[in-house]
Amino acid sequence: MRTFRFLMIFLAGSVFAGVLHAQEAQVEEIPQGSINQDVRVVREYNPTVSDAFKINEMPEQDDAGVPVPDFSYQLSGRALVGAPEVVPLIPAKMAREPRAELMNSFAEGWLGNYNLVGGRLLYNIVQNESYALALRAGHESSLGDIEVDDSDEDADYHHTTAGLYMRHFFKRNKTLRLDMDFSNFAYRYYGSSKLDATTPYVPTYPGLVLPAPGTVYGAELLPDPKQHQTAFDLSLGFGNQILDGKGTRYDLMMGYGTFGNATGVKENAFNYRGDFDFVMGEVGVRLETAMQHASTNVPSGDLPYLYDFAKRQQTLVQVNPAFVKRGKKAGLKMGLRLAAEFDELEDNVYVSPDVSADLLVAEGVLFIEGGITGEIMPSTYRGIMEENPYVSPDLDVKTAFHGVRFFAGVTGNFTQETSFTARVAYNVFHDEHFFVNRSFQLFGETSGYDRVHNNMFEVLYDDGRMLEVSGEFKLRFSQQMDMLLKGTYYGWDLDSLEHAYHKPDMKVGFRMNYRYDEALSFFAGINLLGSRMAKVPGLENGEDALALKAVYDFNLGAQYQLNSRWNFFGELNNVIASRYNRWYGYPSFGINGRVGVGYSF
């Protein structure tokens, strides 16, 4: 009860402090005329731009507390998404121009092999100075089969999404935000399992009482193949902007989310974030506050030998104060990250530095940065299931703490047509999780090699260090053609585990865009994912780990814009039909494609 009161007082004080000290900012009128020069940005500008000044696009909800990978690997048996898209910079234009006719709605549909069908509908209120409203709805289904262990297995999935996003723009640069999202993803555990339905095994859950030795057979240790993840999120935010370099900037958000799956587990989550910048010209104080709470309710009595469900309450409170100094060419941030975690798995207190500096060496040519920071990575039930949809539904994962992270980077331009970024980071982490197949001991056997796995995953933990080296190179050959190449190398050094299971040693992405004319355009992309190790008990060679093949995923696509309303597109993924496993025992689709049509109205 004391902890609860402390959290409520802390949150109320943070919100009251931001509103009490908020000062109104004066907006300078934009002069007439336009800028028609090429724009090259090599230095990050920290203050957030008001929604009222952004390009009118369909807004998307940010993932809370979950780090986003460079490349997106689709769930179920779907192929990798194409390599990162090149978005060429467009010269800025600030002159007041006649409004072009914009379509409020957009609909598109597509068909593909593996019995793929999908579509989406977008509605967006545009050209309104007081508010913005966007709605979206979409669905995609596949009824495809995938060959697993020399037999065809159903790997169908059905994904339905919907969302509503509202922005209300007040005078004096204040914005009210309301976001709602719904998602239902249904899929199957189609992966490889070595359990035999008629063979007895030994479950190893703590406190489990068996009716008699040798009475638990493989049929009772296989999950129902059907699974789904259903989620709903609601968030309300309010913030302002400071344009004259003086006053207080604040950004507040409160959110609620609910999540459930086919096994009956329910998770409710509450989130708060409050960021405050007390600006005094080039010098300021930044205060970042946050609270995350997740509560999990579980079923009882279902498949007692396969699952060991347990309720969980976890709360994470964070306060990050920092001193910030920003000059014309250099910036400095000196802060501290403080957090307290109240978790039924274990309570923790986290402290890490938050120090960084940057320097603009040459305007439009070279920018460098570096520092020492830390990161807390809470693992909610929902977050783990979305990271790996084939985890065991009774799995609760501890929070990972990357307490010290040294980083340095450089961004620059060789010419107006080329730009590059290079970064290096060295992490020291605690309780990082690694996915491994859940396994069971054969009844009557004592050797560690007489374990057999099923098609669900659990985790192992370890402490260690990781070296991360990444780079990005962009090249614009002409107005019609551009390309992007990016890659990351990971060097894992663990204290106890022999391998960083299911973690790649490198990722590389390449994409090239070519616009033939105003109507027709093409793209080609390549995704490469390095070799990964999987922990697999009972291998014939006496080992308990094997290397998953590297991924070589080639993609092609084209789009034809018939007029301002109609467009047609086609994609061909995994052109060389690479047979790869994102997770051990779960092969992906082979060559797959789709064709579709879109209509604006």
Phi and psi in degrees as a GROMACS rama.xvg file:
@    title "Ramachandran Plot"
@    xaxis  label "Phi"
@    yaxis  label "Psi"
@TYPE xy
-64.2589  -40.2652  ARG-2
-61.943  -41.5092  THR-3
-63.3366  -43.7812  PHE-4
-63.5528  -40.5807  ARG-5
-60.3979  -42.6289  PHE-6
-64.3295  -41.903  LEU-7
-65.5411  -41.2423  MET-8
-65.2397  -39.6135  ILE-9
-63.4357  -46.0006  PHE-10
-65.8553  -44.9298  LEU-11
-62.2352  -39.9281  ALA-12
-65.0925  -38.4  GLY-13
-64.3835  -45.9417  SER-14
-64.1754  -44.6082  VAL-15
-62.9512  -39.5867  PHE-16
-63.3102  -41.1324  ALA-17
-64.8983  -41.9704  GLY-18
-72.8641  -38.4274  VAL-19
-62.8213  -39.9614  LEU-20
-95.7319  2.3607  HIS-21
-66.3077  131.392  ALA-22
-117.918  147.99  GLN-23
-77.2704  138.9  GLU-24
-102.223  139.816  ALA-25
-86.4586  134.359  GLN-26
-100.399  124.295  VAL-27
-83.5105  138.342  GLU-28
-70.6494  143.873  GLU-29
-78.1215  126.658  ILE-30
-67.0629  155.62  PRO-31
-67.1782  157.396  GLN-32
110.864  177.357  GLY-33
-142.241  158.178  SER-34
-103.869  120.821  ILE-35
-117.59  26.6119  ASN-36
-97.3609  158.974  GLN-37
-67.7119  136.03  ASP-38
-104.019  126.66  VAL-39
-125.678  118.64  ARG-40
-110.872  121.601  VAL-41
-122.072  0.7935  VAL-42
-130.569  131.408  ARG-43
-68.9234  138.082  GLU-44
-107.576  113.716  TYR-45
-67.9704  -43.8214  ASN-46
-57.9544  141.136  PRO-47
-78.1575  138.287  THR-48
-84.5988  135.801  VAL-49
-60.8938  145.962  SER-50
-58.0087  -27.8824  ASP-51
-66.9294  -20.7866  ALA-52
-104.283  1.98248  PHE-53
-85.1947  159.936  LYS-54
-64.0062  139.59  ILE-55
-74.0447  96.9479  ASN-56
-126.527  163.276  GLU-57
-66.7163  115.456  MET-58
-70.0718  154.718  PRO-59
-126.131  150.155  GLU-60
-82.5791  138.947  GLN-61
-77.395  145.557  ASP-62
-77.8046  129.701  ASP-63
-89.3765  115.03  ALA-64
71.8995  9.11454  GLY-65
-113.658  116.152  VAL-66
-64.9776  137.825  PRO-67
-97.6897  126.295  VAL-68
-72.8122  160.054  PRO-69
-64.4646  -36.7384  ASP-70
-119.65  142.487  PHE-71
-97.07  124.094  SER-72
-106.264  115.337  TYR-73
-65.4554  155.796  GLN-74
-77.4981  174.725  LEU-75
54.3249  -142.5  SER-76
-93.5268  13.9771  GLY-77
-72.6274  155.883  ARG-78
-77.7692  168.718  ALA-79
-64.7197  145.16  LEU-80
-69.8244  152.88  VAL-81
-57.8967  163.67  GLY-82
-60.9242  162.27  ALA-83
-56.7898  141.811  PRO-84
-83.2482  139.119  GLU-85
-83.5801  125.973  VAL-86
-116.427  98.9665  VAL-87
-66.5512  144.941  PRO-88
-72.2657  141.123  LEU-89
-112.07  133.767  ILE-90
-54.5576  136.699  PRO-91
-72.1783  142.556  ALA-92
-133.093  116.752  LYS-93
-107.508  -0.896616  MET-94
-70.1062  147.581  ALA-95
-77.3023  113.093  ARG-96
-113.869  158.909  GLU-97
-60.1225  140.2  PRO-98
-69.3698  131.258  ARG-99
-82.5396  156.133  ALA-100
-71.3226  122.047  GLU-101
-113.337  140.102  LEU-102
-84.8505  135.066  MET-103
-77.5488  -28.0554  ASN-104
-128.699  153.612  SER-105
-146.446  132.175  PHE-106
-131.008  143.114  ALA-107
-148.391  154.676  GLU-108
-142.827  157.472  GLY-109
-150.166  157.016  TRP-110
-132.036  152.26  LEU-111
-156.713  175.36  GLY-112
-71.5359  179.39  ASN-113
57.0772  32.1643  TYR-114
52.6104  47.5496  ASN-115
-89.9381  133.678  LEU-116
-145.333  140.129  VAL-117
-162.068  166.821  GLY-118
-171.361  165.444  GLY-119
-153.449  155.439  ARG-120
-132.075  130.637  LEU-121
-123.419  137.436  LEU-122
-132.278  133.022  TYR-123
-143.165  121.064  ASN-124
-76.2835  122.633  ILE-125
-119.679  165.762  VAL-126
56.9166  44.8557  GLN-127
-127.104  127.425  ASN-128
-82.637  -14.7342  GLU-129
-99.1706  -31.4944  SER-130
-154.276  163.409  TYR-131
-134.787  141.698  ALA-132
-138.632  132.599  LEU-133
-135.721  139.777  ALA-134
-127.407  146.46  LEU-135
-145.431  151.3  ARG-136
-152.564  141.668  ALA-137
-157.388  159.339  GLY-138
-152.987  143.175  HIS-139
-142.695  134.845  GLU-140
-133.615  147.216  SER-141
-138.607  135.602  SER-142
-114.78  35.2393  LEU-143
-80.0906  159.078  GLY-144
-110.04  150.424  ASP-145
-130.224  138.644  ILE-146
-76.6499  120.856  GLU-147
-130.844  122.61  VAL-148
52.1467  47.3662  ASP-149
66.5641  20.2699  ASP-150
-141.178  151.975  SER-151
-82.5293  129.268  ASP-152
-118.936  143.177  GLU-153
-66.6845  123.732  ASP-154
-124.824  35.7692  ALA-155
-71.7824  155.228  ASP-156
-146.586  157.846  TYR-157
-141.641  122.702  HIS-158
-127.059  118.129  HIS-159
-118.329  132.327  THR-160
-134.05  154.44  THR-161
-155.757  155.052  ALA-162
-161.933  154.04  GLY-163
-134.081  133.249  LEU-164
-136.317  126.856  TYR-165
-129.642  139.988  MET-166
-131.583  131.235  ARG-167
-119.073  124.343  HIS-168
-101.593  114.238  PHE-169
-89.1945  169.329  PHE-170
-68.3922  164.233  LYS-171
62.7064  29.6777  ARG-172
62.1862  42.356  ASN-173
-108.852  143.638  LYS-174
-132.876  132.298  THR-175
-105.128  131.968  LEU-176
-121.398  138.427  ARG-177
-136.494  121.538  LEU-178
-126.502  136.606  ASP-179
-134.285  135.394  MET-180
-136.33  142.247  ASP-181
-130.679  140.545  PHE-182
-147.635  135.625  SER-183
-133.368  117.841  ASN-184
-121.922  113.871  PHE-185
-109.75  135.563  ALA-186
-155.725  -173.372  TYR-187
-131.884  148.828  ARG-188
-81.3214  86.9755  TYR-189
-98.2538  0.502025  TYR-190
-71.998  172.568  GLY-191
-68.5714  137.89  SER-192
-139.065  135.265  SER-193
-101.027  6.23772  LYS-194
-70.8704  138.185  LEU-195
-101.034  130.187  ASP-196
-60.9534  -28.5244  ALA-197
-103.432  6.16876  THR-198
-100.277  136.427  THR-199
-80.0592  143.703  PRO-200
-131.768  172.328  TYR-201
-116.537  103.077  VAL-202
-64.5894  150.908  PRO-203
-124.434  23.4776  THR-204
-72.0783  141.933  TYR-205
-61.0387  134.234  PRO-206
76.431  4.67785  GLY-207
-74.1725  127.596  LEU-208
-107.417  120.279  VAL-209
-91.0955  144.614  LEU-210
-57.9985  -39.4936  PRO-211
-162.448  149.725  ALA-212
-57.9826  138.602  PRO-213
76.8381  20.0221  GLY-214
-100.527  -2.01786  THR-215
-100.591  112.34  VAL-216
-100.978  164.021  TYR-217
-56.7668  -31.8653  GLY-218
-60.9371  -26.6677  ALA-219
-87.5958  -3.55707  GLU-220
-112.066  11.8941  LEU-221
-105.841  131.652  LEU-222
-74.9364  160.808  PRO-223
-59.7576  126.465  ASP-224
-63.1044  -21.1509  PRO-225
-88.4539  132.902  LYS-226
-141.956  155.321  GLN-227
-149.423  156.266  HIS-228
-125.614  119.878  GLN-229
-119.921  128.828  THR-230
-139.716  147.125  ALA-231
-137.321  134.296  PHE-232
-130.078  140.549  ASP-233
-135.891  128.76  LEU-234
-138.816  143.833  SER-235
-127.437  127.758  LEU-236
-132.709  156.457  GLY-237
-149.111  133.266  PHE-238
-156.625  170.972  GLY-239
-134.505  177.643  ASN-240
-130.237  145.492  GLN-241
-115.399  115.342  ILE-242
-105.224  -11.6606  LEU-243
-105.644  8.43627  ASP-244
77.1142  9.85293  GLY-245
-136.463  147.642  LYS-246
111.842  -158.639  GLY-247
-126.114  125.38  THR-248
-99.9377  138.313  ARG-249
-138.78  152.044  TYR-250
-145.562  112.666  ASP-251
-115.905  144.257  LEU-252
-147.423  134.584  MET-253
-125.541  136.447  MET-254
-142.991  156.603  GLY-255
-136.73  139.663  TYR-256
-141.382  145.821  GLY-257
-129.112  146.319  THR-258
-145.609  142.5  PHE-259
-152.895  162.199  GLY-260
-137.887  -178.086  ASN-261
-68.6804  -21.8937  ALA-262
-82.4647  -2.73067  THR-263
94.8257  6.09113  GLY-264
-77.6014  134.15  VAL-265
-124.016  136.173  LYS-266
-129.307  129.156  GLU-267
-111.109  136.43  ASN-268
-131.747  141.058  ALA-269
-124.235  135.651  PHE-270
-131.546  142.492  ASN-271
-134.753  140.444  TYR-272
-142.249  132.985  ARG-273
-137.369  115.173  GLY-274
-113.811  133.093  ASP-275
-131.496  133.167  PHE-276
-121.98  115.083  ASP-277
-95.1931  100.093  PHE-278
-98.139  132.132  VAL-279
-135.351  69.1398  MET-280
74.7708  -122.344  GLY-281
-83.7896  -9.1043  GLU-282
-115.088  142.314  VAL-283
-161.759  170.463  GLY-284
-121.604  129.945  VAL-285
-112.085  133.89  ARG-286
-128.824  116.294  LEU-287
-110.025  126.285  GLU-288
-127.09  147.707  THR-289
-157.965  152.142  ALA-290
-145.432  131.806  MET-291
-126.463  132.293  GLN-292
-133.129  133.376  HIS-293
-133.598  134.843  ALA-294
-127.775  125.965  SER-295
-113.386  128.193  THR-296
-109.835  141.249  ASN-297
-127.984  156.433  VAL-298
-78.2232  174.795  PRO-299
-139.223  145.421  SER-300
87.1525  -4.37722  GLY-301
-93.544  127.598  ASP-302
44.5707  66.6383  LEU-303
-64.8955  -21.7831  PRO-304
-90.0548  -15.974  TYR-305
-96.0482  -40.3127  LEU-306
-116.681  148.714  TYR-307
-129.387  75.9185  ASP-308
-70.6813  146.031  PHE-309
-148.255  136.562  ALA-310
-66.859  154.264  LYS-311
-146.454  136.534  ARG-312
-121.948  127.895  GLN-313
-139.538  133.2  GLN-314
-133.684  132.338  THR-315
-126.153  122.439  LEU-316
-113.597  129.641  VAL-317
-129.199  140.985  GLN-318
-136.374  123.878  VAL-319
-127.232  90.6135  ASN-320
-85.2059  148.392  PRO-321
-155.677  147.131  ALA-322
-98.3695  131.017  PHE-323
-126.103  132.772  VAL-324
-129.088  125.495  LYS-325
-125.571  118.62  ARG-326
-107.971  -173.155  GLY-327
-69.3221  -32.9188  LYS-328
-121.004  -14.4797  LYS-329
-137.952  152.941  ALA-330
-138.762  151.475  GLY-331
-140.753  135.411  LEU-332
-130.318  126.893  LYS-333
-128.03  108.938  MET-334
-145.35  -175.937  GLY-335
-142.626  138.627  LEU-336
-104.491  119.17  ARG-337
-122.304  137.067  LEU-338
-153.693  149.478  ALA-339
-128.431  132.616  ALA-340
-118.247  128.379  GLU-341
-114.252  104.409  PHE-342
-136.263  137.998  ASP-343
-68.0641  -17.3109  GLU-344
-74.7739  -46.9962  LEU-345
-174.245  145.501  GLU-346
-89.9689  148.311  ASP-347
-147.697  154.322  ASN-348
-120.758  129.924  VAL-349
-117.233  134.428  TYR-350
-136.852  129.265  VAL-351
-149.712  153.51  SER-352
-74.867  161.885  PRO-353
-145.557  77.5288  ASP-354
-123.282  129.696  VAL-355
-149.806  157.514  SER-356
-145.569  150.325  ALA-357
-142.794  156.801  ASP-358
-144.952  127.479  LEU-359
-87.9974  98.8118  LEU-360
-69.2749  -46.9613  VAL-361
-143.535  126.425  ALA-362
-56.3778  122.578  GLU-363
73.6807  7.84767  GLY-364
-126.584  -49.5675  VAL-365
-147.593  133.164  LEU-366
-138.487  131.57  PHE-367
-125.239  153.946  ILE-368
-151.734  161.953  GLU-369
-173.87  167.623  GLY-370
167.9  -172.27  GLY-371
-131.612  128.649  ILE-372
-146.484  -171.953  THR-373
-148.042  167.181  GLY-374
-147.662  132.988  GLU-375
-102.941  128.207  ILE-376
-123.076  81.5661  MET-377
-65.8536  140.917  PRO-378
-109.63  93.4352  SER-379
-77.7144  163.416  THR-380
-59.0298  -44.935  TYR-381
-64.4493  -43.5786  ARG-382
-60.6439  -38.8742  GLY-383
-70.1025  -41.3823  ILE-384
-66.5454  -31.4466  MET-385
-76.7154  -30.0739  GLU-386
-68.9934  -44.0091  GLU-387
-136.96  101.229  ASN-388
-66.7238  -8.91068  PRO-389
-103.472  17.9231  TYR-390
-70.969  158.535  VAL-391
-66.9756  133.743  SER-392
-65.7376  -10.5398  PRO-393
-96.249  12.7472  ASP-394
-86.4622  127.998  LEU-395
-117.375  131.625  ASP-396
-116.479  137.821  VAL-397
-72.3029  160.872  LYS-398
-73.5156  133.737  THR-399
-92.4027  140.97  ALA-400
-126.442  112.653  PHE-401
-94.3905  85.7328  HIS-402
-69.2498  -32.6339  GLY-403
-133.363  125.701  VAL-404
-135.099  108.779  ARG-405
-87.9188  133.835  PHE-406
-144.038  152.856  PHE-407
-151.823  146.98  ALA-408
-155.03  159.981  GLY-409
-139.382  137.871  VAL-410
-130.581  138.111  THR-411
-164.649  179.712  GLY-412
-129.293  128.917  ASN-413
-76.0332  -45.4779  PHE-414
-142.938  -175.665  THR-415
-66.6811  -20.0407  GLN-416
-98.7974  -7.24569  GLU-417
-130.315  146.757  THR-418
-148.395  158.556  SER-419
-147.881  157.901  PHE-420
-141.202  135.658  THR-421
-135.359  133.9  ALA-422
-139.217  150.096  ARG-423
-137.434  139.386  VAL-424
-142.203  147.419  ALA-425
-130.58  114.534  TYR-426
-105.527  140.051  ASN-427
-113.902  117.316  VAL-428
-125.639  162.517  PHE-429
-135.64  134.474  HIS-430
60.5431  39.4396  ASP-431
-73.5248  142.117  GLU-432
-103.43  149.789  HIS-433
-135.186  130.808  PHE-434
-81.0631  134.137  PHE-435
-137.65  153.334  VAL-436
-67.3871  137.69  ASN-437
-70.5683  136.652  ARG-438
-134.189  161.732  SER-439
-135.74  146.81  PHE-440
-80.6567  135.919  GLN-441
-64.227  136.403  LEU-442
-65.225  132.785  PHE-443
88.0311  -2.79926  GLY-444
-108.115  149.998  GLU-445
-121.133  -12.6414  THR-446
-72.6406  140.784  SER-447
-65.197  -16.986  GLY-448
-87.9111  -2.48923  TYR-449
-96.8209  37.8898  ASP-450
-104.136  148.608  ARG-451
-128.524  138.252  VAL-452
-99.8462  155.134  HIS-453
-107.768  -167.599  ASN-454
-100.025  30.8976  ASN-455
-122.955  163.669  MET-456
-119.91  150.124  PHE-457
-127.469  -169.621  GLU-458
-129.049  153.832  VAL-459
-116.477  149.693  LEU-460
-111.436  153.874  TYR-461
-161.259  157.296  ASP-462
-100.473  161.415  ASP-463
167.146  -156.307  GLY-464
-138.88  153.548  ARG-465
-143.051  130.26  MET-466
-99.5009  128.279  LEU-467
-125.971  120.396  GLU-468
-121.424  124.942  VAL-469
-136.838  158.856  SER-470
-156.612  159.914  GLY-471
-147.767  136.887  GLU-472
-134.419  126.053  PHE-473
-117.047  138.923  LYS-474
-140.348  129.064  LEU-475
-111.052  104.957  ARG-476
-69.1922  -39.8919  PHE-477
-161.535  -175.288  SER-478
-66.3145  -18.6905  GLN-479
-99.699  -19.3141  GLN-480
-135.657  134.71  MET-481
-147.477  166.027  ASP-482
-147.273  158.909  MET-483
-138.989  131.398  LEU-484
-126.714  127.246  LEU-485
-143.69  150.109  LYS-486
-158.167  158.916  GLY-487
-141.723  136.768  THR-488
-111.959  136.645  TYR-489
-119.502  126.072  TYR-490
-115.584  107.205  GLY-491
-94.2549  137.448  TRP-492
-134.351  99.5101  ASP-493
-100.056  152.56  LEU-494
-77.5093  -40.0553  ASP-495
-120.637  -47.8676  SER-496
-69.1406  147.648  LEU-497
-74.7609  -31.8173  GLU-498
-138.414  156.694  HIS-499
-88.9457  87.0691  ALA-500
-61.2192  133.587  TYR-501
64.0233  12.9107  HIS-502
-100.612  126.677  LYS-503
-76.1275  156.479  PRO-504
-88.5262  -13.7515  ASP-505
-163.047  156.03  MET-506
-136.823  135.439  LYS-507
-135.049  136.299  VAL-508
-133.557  140.929  GLY-509
-138.686  138.951  PHE-510
-147.023  139.125  ARG-511
-128.722  133.591  MET-512
-112.519  139.37  ASN-513
-136.596  124.219  TYR-514
-104.485  110.022  ARG-515
-69.16  -45.2912  TYR-516
-154.191  -166.589  ASP-517
-65.3308  -20.1012  GLU-518
-103.948  -36.0606  ALA-519
-112.045  132.334  LEU-520
-141.96  155.951  SER-521
-132.427  160.024  PHE-522
-146.387  154.335  PHE-523
-137.147  136.848  ALA-524
-140.163  154.162  GLY-525
-135.549  131.998  ILE-526
-117.19  129.338  ASN-527
-121.733  130.242  LEU-528
-124.779  123.793  LEU-529
-68.5584  174.437  GLY-530
-62.8351  144.283  SER-531
-129.908  153.765  ARG-532
-101.985  140.188  MET-533
-121.122  138.97  ALA-534
-89.9463  112.272  LYS-535
-128.919  108.814  VAL-536
-73.1238  155.135  PRO-537
77.1383  26.1106  GLY-538
-70.4338  150.558  LEU-539
-64.1554  -29.8551  GLU-540
-83.4062  5.60073  ASN-541
84.081  -4.36722  GLY-542
-84.4194  166.286  GLU-543
-122.081  19.3948  ASP-544
-148.358  146.977  ALA-545
-141.995  159.741  LEU-546
-92.6294  128.297  ALA-547
-80.4415  141.484  LEU-548
-62.2348  147.159  LYS-549
-64.2846  152.835  ALA-550
-99.3529  129.393  VAL-551
-124.133  104.83  TYR-552
-120.438  112.327  ASP-553
-108.05  136.784  PHE-554
-134.263  144.916  ASN-555
-133.472  151.888  LEU-556
-162.301  162.617  GLY-557
-149.206  153.912  ALA-558
-140.534  138.35  GLN-559
-124.878  120.702  TYR-560
-96.4936  99.7224  GLN-561
-65.8902  -46.958  LEU-562
-158.042  -165.431  ASN-563
-67.5375  -13.2132  SER-564
-109.976  -40.3141  ARG-565
-104.382  137.407  TRP-566
-143.595  151.949  ASN-567
-127.134  146.345  PHE-568
-146.767  158.066  PHE-569
-148.899  145.677  GLY-570
-136.665  145.102  GLU-571
-130.194  114.556  LEU-572
-109.988  152.927  ASN-573
51.7483  55.2298  ASN-574
-57.5527  -37.4074  VAL-575
-87.906  9.14836  ILE-576
56.1881  45.7866  ALA-577
-65.7143  131.273  SER-578
-96.7535  96.7144  ARG-579
-124.092  157.984  TYR-580
-114.448  115.695  ASN-581
-71.5314  -39.1509  ARG-582
-123.566  143.245  TRP-583
-57.7149  131.819  TYR-584
87.0826  -3.02517  GLY-585
-120.568  84.3769  TYR-586
-69.5321  155.771  PRO-587
-93.3489  172.328  SER-588
-62.5025  154.673  PHE-589
-80.9864  -142.293  GLY-590
-63.1387  129.836  ILE-591
-143.95  149.915  ASN-592
-148.126  170.817  GLY-593
-151.11  151.563  ARG-594
-131.569  146.667  VAL-595
-156.573  174.307  GLY-596
-137.776  142.643  VAL-597
-124.941  149.69  GLY-598
-140.121  128.389  TYR-599
-102.184  138.023  SER-600
